[in-house]
Amino acid sequence: MASQSDCCGLMMQAVLPERLASGSDDFTAALWYTEKGEDKGNSPQRLTGHQAAICHLAFSPDSARLATASFDHSIRLWNSKDGRRHLFLIGQYLCPAASSS
């Protein structure tokens, strides 16, 4: 994952082992599609739209949706099969401060 930033380092495993998601300080999330939990060597699908680093991400219980939260005070809900955005929320959501250790 050379394109993902080391400082954010967010990764989430879906309930379905063939899906992973990662978040970065380059304002993007990435959906990784694997087969039986093994990397297929495909490039990740980039999810764009946040205006600041992504600080949290989570899959829905059935892995059909991915939620991303950003320091831009927004939460976006994505279809985890095709990467299309379903919902955009903006408000006073704040990510916790990163540890310097």
Protein Blocks (a to p, Z undefined) as FASTA:
>chain_A
ZZbcfklopacddfblkbccdddfeopacddddeehiaehiacdddehiabdcfbdcddf
klmaccdddfkopacdddfklopafbdcddjbdcddddfZZ
